[in-house]
Amino acid sequence: MSGLLDELGKIAGAVIAEQSVDKLDPDAGFLEKAAGAFAGYEAAKIAEDKLENSDEQQKPED
């Protein structure tokens, strides 16, 4: 279930980035929107990895 939620977060990042490109440039073509979606997907993945790493570092070791 966690893997599904991870992917949904990445997809949401892609959709938000694509919509942002559309708002900034209404005449943006397919390639610009696809690049924005890809960037949003990768940014969400990087943010998720950083959050997981910081959570692991904050856990006290026994």
C-alpha positions as CSV (number, residue, x, y, z in Angstrom):
1,M,0.0,0.0,0.0
2,S,2.9,2.4,0.8
3,G,4.3,1.9,-2.7
4,L,1.0,2.9,-4.2
5,L,0.8,6.1,-2.2
6,D,4.4,6.9,-3.1
7,E,3.5,6.6,-6.8
8,L,0.4,8.7,-6.3
9,G,2.5,11.4,-4.8
10,K,4.8,11.4,-7.8
11,I,1.9,11.5,-10.2
12,A,0.4,14.4,-8.3
13,G,3.7,16.2,-8.6
14,A,3.7,15.6,-12.4
15,V,0.1,16.8,-12.8
16,I,0.8,20.0,-10.7
17,A,3.9,20.8,-12.7
18,E,2.1,20.3,-16.0
19,Q,-0.8,22.5,-14.9
20,S,1.8,25.2,-13.8
21,V,3.4,25.1,-17.3
22,D,-0.1,25.5,-18.8
23,K,-0.8,28.5,-16.5
24,L,2.6,30.2,-17.2
25,D,2.4,29.6,-21.0
26,P,-1.1,28.9,-22.4
27,D,0.5,28.3,-25.8
28,A,2.9,25.7,-24.5
29,G,3.2,22.7,-26.7
30,F,3.2,19.0,-25.9
31,L,7.0,18.8,-25.4
32,E,7.0,21.7,-22.9
33,K,4.1,20.2,-20.9
34,A,5.8,16.8,-21.0
35,A,9.0,18.2,-19.7
36,G,7.2,20.0,-16.9
37,A,5.4,16.8,-16.0
38,F,8.6,14.8,-16.0
39,A,10.3,17.5,-13.8
40,G,7.4,17.5,-11.4
41,Y,7.6,13.7,-11.1
42,E,11.3,13.7,-10.5
43,A,11.0,16.6,-8.0
44,A,8.4,14.7,-6.0
45,K,10.6,11.6,-6.0
46,I,13.6,13.6,-4.8
47,A,11.6,15.3,-2.1
48,E,10.2,11.9,-0.9
49,D,13.7,10.4,-0.7
50,K,15.0,13.4,1.3
51,L,12.0,13.1,3.7
52,E,12.6,9.4,4.2
53,N,16.3,10.0,4.8
54,S,15.7,12.7,7.4
55,D,13.1,10.5,9.2
56,E,15.7,7.6,9.3
57,Q,18.3,10.0,10.7
58,Q,16.0,11.3,13.4
59,K,15.2,7.8,14.7
60,P,17.1,7.1,17.9
61,E,19.4,4.0,17.7
62,D,19.2,1.4,20.3
